[in-house]
Amino acid sequence: MACLCVELIQVTVFNCRGLFLEKVFWGANSTFRIMTLEKFFNPKSVAVIGATENPQNITSAIIKNLIETGFKGRLVPVNPKYKEVFGFMCYSSLLDIKEQIDLTVIAIPSNLVPEALSQQATCGIKNSIIVSGGFGELGDKGMALEEKIKSICRKEGIRVIGPNCIGVLDNYSNFSTSFLPWTRVKRPIKGYLSILSQSGSYAISVIDMLAQEGIGISKIVNYGNRADVGESELIEYLTDDKSTHVIGIYMESVDDGRRFINAASHCSRSKPMIVLKVGKGDSGIDAARSHTGAIAGKYEIYKAAFKKSGIVEVSGFEEFTDACKVLLMQKPVRGNKILIITNGGGVGVAVSDMCGVNGLDVARTPSSVKEALSKRFSKYYILNNPIDLTGSAVDEDYDVAMKSVLVDNDFFDAAIVIPLMPPQTMTERVVEIISQRAIESGKPVVICTIGGEYTRKIKVMFEENGIPVFPSPERCVKAMCVLVERGKFIQNRGILS
């Protein structure tokens, strides 16, 4: 890619009422703006174009959600059909609004969007989320319309998320453009995970799932057809976002390959990144094109880019959510030797098998450690790795095993602990014991425990202590693999964790 060098000229911009907006920089071939994406996440005033109280219209849900979530900015409905919407004065057009607007949310028929953007340009409004569909995802006619809005935005210096998208959720500013009611999609708690997604349905599914798991969200962005703002620029923004510690991406295609690799490589040095790439085969590529107009490209190129950038790639919805959870709750693994402690031999074998299949080293317990344990445990306990405490195990057995093998010995790098709860000898105190020994060891620990209502109660208790729990050997081991892969990247790059 050739280096683009242009002379920049500073221009002062005023809105349609003569009010100062900002300084922008004009180049020979395109407009360059010195700005952040902050107004997409924390706008002080939002104009909803197409606003109505009609429950069949998505703007109704957008406005109601903003009211219910406690958005502190000013809401300005725009629709020539109404004088008032949800108690707010409704304007016939953007040109009638006297106050400065930070952001527009456009949800009107696609053929009307260019005119709305032209009005926006006249008023000097520089950010827009276009929820409306009917663009590149519909083929040539829609693509021509999408090119028209791109042209307007390039000429006028308007930044756009969308079209054909849900937009954003910022859990800290309480700003959201979601048009799905919170009564049907549980709003997640505040946290440190940010999600970027080309797919709106995937973003909403992730929100719902993570909320059920109790995993906190910082930001979610669904950018749909990606006429302007895409994952590369959003990664650059989130790299410096203090409320984002982990980034997860659902990807059909990439906006700018070189910029993406540079942004991701920089971000990965300080924040783990996870990607679920879809559109790998011919049928998936065709589906992506009809979904968001994306041209997915050769999967092998993406795979190489992810590896180069330090991004952890996962397969499927469960792996995606599990990877987000484990990276939020545990630090990367420095090596590859995994200890397994269980009171159920069969599950221990299954976990051991899965570790082998996925390249994790279930190394044998050192003889010196086995000898020390044999003095404390019943002769029926199996002290090779996996350490099988059998169905006779009590809470204190986990205490002895973890202290001897994980805390007082550096042979193992991480542990998968399997406290099956049905035996009456096991109590809730095991949660405190395992959690405390995990902290003392300074090594990553994940829990695999399988069962019903009582086991789910134990799961919540573990995760309140910062220890992630997974309901099957497969998911538990895959989560551990994510920590190992992240650890390899950190060590290969010489990054201090």
N, C-alpha and C positions, 0 to 999 in steps of 0.2 A: 504494500500500500504506500503510495507516494506521500511525502510529507506536505501538508497544506500550510502554506505561509501566506498570510494576508495582512494588509495594513488595517488597523482598527481605528475607527473614528468615534469619539464619544458623543452621544446625543442625549439630550434631556427630553424625557417623555412626559406629556401632560394628558390627562383624560379629557372626555368630551365636555367637561365643565371647567376646564382650564386649571384643574388641580394638579400639582406636581405628583408624579408617580415614582419615577426612579431614573437612574442612568443606565443606558444600554450601550452596547458597542456594535457598530456596524462594520462588516467586512466587505470585501469586493464581491463575493459570491453568495454570502449568506449572513444571517444575523447571529451574532454571538452575544449571549447574555451572561453577565457575571452574577450568578444567583445560586441559590440552593433550591431544593424541592420542598422546603419547609411549609410553604402555603398549602401543599396537598395534604399535609398531616395536621397542621395547626392553624387553620384559617381563622381570621377574626370576623369575617363576614362571608356568607355563602348565599349566592342566588341560585334557587332551584327553578330551572326553566322547564315549563310544562307542569307546574305545581297544581295539584288538585286534592280534594278530600275524597274523591272517588276511590273506594277500596280496591277496585279492579285495576287501578293505575299504579304503577310502581312508585311514582313520586309520593303518593300518599304514605306508603310504607317508609320511604326514605326520611320524610319529615317527621313522622311519628317516632321512628327509631332515634333520630337526633334529639327529639324532645325527651324521650324516655331515658336515654343514656346520659342526659345532663350536659349536652354540648353548651358551652358558655358563649360561643360566638353569636353573631347576629344572623338570623334566618330571614331571607328575603324571597318570598314566592314571586314568580313571574309567569303570568298567564292572562291574556286579554279577556278571557271569559269570566274572570272573577274579580271582585273587589277585596275579598278576604279569604284566606286559607288557614285553617286551624288557628284562627285568632290573630294571624299576622296580616298586615296590609299587603295586598297583592298588586303588583305593577303590570301594566300592559306590555311593557318591553324594558330591556335593560337601559334604554335611553332615558327612561323616566325616573330612574333612581338617582337621587342627589348625592348620597354617600358613596364613598369608594368601596368597591367590592373586591375581595381577595381572590375568590374562586367561584366559578360557575359549575353547577351540576346539570348537565343537559340530558333530558329524557323525553325527547319528542321524536316524531317520525323522521327517518334519516334524511329525507329530501329537504327538510326544514333546517337541518343543522348548519349548513353553510351560512345562511342568513343570520342565525343566532351568533355564530362566530364573528361575522362581520360587524354586528352590533357590539359585540364584546371588544373587538379591536378598536372601535370608535371610542369606547369608554375607557380604554387603556387597561382592561382586565387581562392579566397575563397568565392565568392558570385555569384549566378547564378539565373536568372529568366527564367524558362523553359516555354515558351509560347506554345510549341508543345502539341497537343493532341495525343490520341492513347494509353492511358495507362490504369489505373484501371477502368476507366469509360466504357471500352469495354469488361470487363469480365476477365476470367482466364488468357488468353494469354497476355492481356494488363497489368493485375496485376503482372504477372511474370516479365515483362519488367520494371514496376514501382519499384518492389522490387530490381531489378538489379541496377537501378540508386540510390536507397536509400543506397544500400550496398556500392557503390562507394563513395557516399557523406559522409557516416559515417566513412569509412576508411580514406578518405583524408581530412576530416574536412571542406567540402564544404557546405555552407548554401544555401538552395534552396527555392525560392517561385515558386509554381506550382507543377507539370506540369499542362497542360490544363487550362491555365489562361491568363488573359490580363496583370496582373502584377500590376504596381504601377503608381500613379500620385502624384507627390509632387509639389504643386503649388508655393512653395517658392524657390525651387532649379530649377524649370522649367524642371524637369525630368519626363518623362512619357514613358511607354512601350505600350501604347494603340495603336492598329492597326486600329482604326476607325478614319476617317478624321474629323478634327475639322469643316469642312464645313457641316457635317451631324450631329455631336454631338457638341453642343455649349460648349466651354470650360468655366468652372465656374470661377468666380472671386476669388481672395485670401480671405480666411476667417479662421474660427476657428473650422470647423466641419471636422472630419475624419471618413471615412466609411471603414468598413471591410466587405468583401463579398466573400462567396464561389462561387457565381454565377457572371460570367462576364457580362451577359446580364442585370442582375439586377443592377450591379454597373454602367454600362453605362446609363441605364434608369434613375437612381438616379442623375447622373451627369447632364444629359440633363434637368431633371425636376428642380433641384435645381438652375441650371444656369438661367432658365426662371424665377424662383422666386427671383433671385437676392441674393441667399444665398451663402456665401463664403465658399470655401473648402480649407482645409489645405492639407490633404492626403487622397488618396483612395487606398486600396489594395484589389485586387482580387487574391486569392491564390489557386483557383481551387481544384485540388486533394489533396493538402496539404501534399505532401510527406515529408516535413520538417517543415518549418515555418508555424505556424497556428495562430488562434485568441488569444490563451493564451499568447504567446510570444509577439505578436503585441500589445496586451493590456498593457503588462508590459512596452513596449517601449513608447507607446503613453501617458502613465501615466505621464512621465517626459518630454513630448514634449510640449514646451511652446506655440507652434502655434496650439495646439489642446485643445479646451475647452469642446467639446461634442463629444462623440463617438457613431456611429450608426453601428449595426451589422446585416447583413443578414446571417442567420445560417441554414444549413441543418443538420449538426452534430457538435460535439465538439471534439477537438483533445485530450485533457487530462482533464477529469472531475475535478479532485482535483486541478490541476494547474489553470484551468479556474476559479473556484470559488475563489481561493486565489487571483488571479490577478484581477478579477473583483471586489471583495470585497475591495481590497486596492484602486483600481482606483475610485470606486464609492464614496469614501469619499471626493474626491476633484473634480471629473468630472462626470457629468451625462452620463449614458449609456442607449442606446435604443436597443432593439433587435426585429427583425422580425423572428420568428422561423417557418420554413416550414418543411414539411415531418412529419406532426403530425399523420396522419392516414395511413392505409396500402398502399393506392394508392400513397400517397405522399412519403412514405418511399421508395417504389419501384422506383419512379421517381427520387428521390435524388441519389439512388444507380447507376442508369444508367446515371445520369448527371455528377457527380463528383466522383463516387465510394464510396460515403458516406454511412455509416450505421447509420441511423437517431436515432434509439432507442425509448424508451417509452417517450412520450411527458410529462407525469406527472413528471418524474424525472427532465426534463429540467425546467419545470415550477417552481418546488421547488427550483432549483438551482438559477434561476433568482431572485426569491424573497429573498433568503438568501443573494445574492450578491448585492442587491440594484439596479438591472437592471430593467428598465421600459419596459415591453413587450407590443407590439402593434400588431394589426391585419391588414394586408393589406398595400398596397403601399402608399395610401394617408395618413393613420395614421402615417406611418413611416416618411414621409417627413414633415408632420405637427408637429410631435413630435420633430424632429430635429430643425425645425424653432422656435418653441415656447421656447425650452430650450436655444437656442442661444440668444433669444431676451428678455426673461423675467426671473426673479428670481423665485424660488419655492414659493408656497403658504404656509403660516404658519398655516392656519386653513382650515375650510371647508365651511365657510359662503360666499356665492357668491351673489353679487349685480348685478342686471340686469337693465340697463337703455336703453330705446328705444323710437323711435318715430313711431314705427309700432307695434301695440298691438298684431297682429297675430304672427309675428315673435318672439315677446317677450314670448308669450305663448309656442311656439314651443321650444325655448331655455330653458324655465322653465321645460317643460316636459322632455327634454333630460337630464337636470341636475338631476332631480328626478330619472330617470332610471339609471343614472351612479353614484348615491350615493352622489351627491353634495347637500348641504343644501341651498335652496333658502329661507332663513329666512325672516320673515316679517320686514319691515322697522320699527325701533324703533319709538314709539309714539312721543317722543320729537322731533325727526328729521322730522316726518310727519307734526307736528304742525308748525315747522319753515318753511318748504317748502310751506305749504298751504298759508302762508302770501306773498309768492313770485310768486306763480303760479296761473294760471287760475283754477277755480273750476272744470273744465272738465278734468284736468290732474289726472291720477290715481297714488297715492303715495305709494300704497303697493308695495312690490317687486314681479314682475318687476315694476319699475317706468315707466309709459307710458306717455310720453310727447305729444303723439298724432301727427297727421299729421300737426298740426298747429305749431309745435315746431320750434324755431329759434336756431341759434348757441349758443346764450347766455344761453338758458335753460339748455344745457349740462354743461355749466360752473357752473351754480347755483347748479344743482343736484350733480355733482361730488365733488364740494367743500364742500357742506353741508353733504353729506352722506359718502364720501370716504376720504376726506382730513381732515375735522374737527371732524370726528367721527371714532372710532376704532372698531365699531361693526362688519363691514364686512372685510373679509380677502382679497378679490380680486373682480374684476368686469369684467363682459362681457358687453361691450357697443355696441349698435346697431344703428349707425347713417345711416338710409336709406336716400339716396341722391336725389331721384327724386323730392320731393317737392321743389318749388322755394324758400321757406323760408330758405332752407339749403344751405350754401356756403362752399367754401374750407377753410374758417377760422375755421370751426369746428375741423379740424385736429390739428391746433395749440392749440386750447382750450383744447381738450381732452388729447393731448400729455402732455401739461404742467401740467394739474391737476393730471395725472397719475404719473408724476415725483414727484410732491409735496406730493402725498399720500404715496409714497414709497411702494405701493402694486402692485402686478401683474395686468395688464389690457390687455385683448385681445379684438379684434374688430370682429364683425360679420356684414358684409354688403353685400347685394345682389343686383346685377344689371349688367348693360352693360358697355359700353365704358367709360362713365363719372365715374362710380363707380370704374372701374379699375384704373383710374387716381388717385382717392382718395386713393385707396389701396396702390399705390406706395408712395404717400405722407406720409401716416401713417407709413409705414415700413421704410422710410428714417428717421423717428423720433424714430425708435426702437420699435414700437408697431405692433405686428403681426396681420394680417388680414386673416380671413377665410370666404369662400363664402357660408357657410351653417350653420344652427344651429347645425347639427350633428358634423361637423368637428370642429367647434368652441368649443363646450362642451368637445369633446374628447381631444382637446389640453389643455383645462383647467384642465382636469383630470390628464394629465401628470404632470403638475405643482404641483397639490395637492399630487400625489403619491411621487414625488421627495421630496416634503416638509415633508411628513410623515417619509420617510427614514432618512432625515437629523436630524429631531427632535428625532427619536427613537435611533439614534446612537450618539446623543449629539454633532453633528458637527456644527460648527459655519458657517453660510451661509453668 
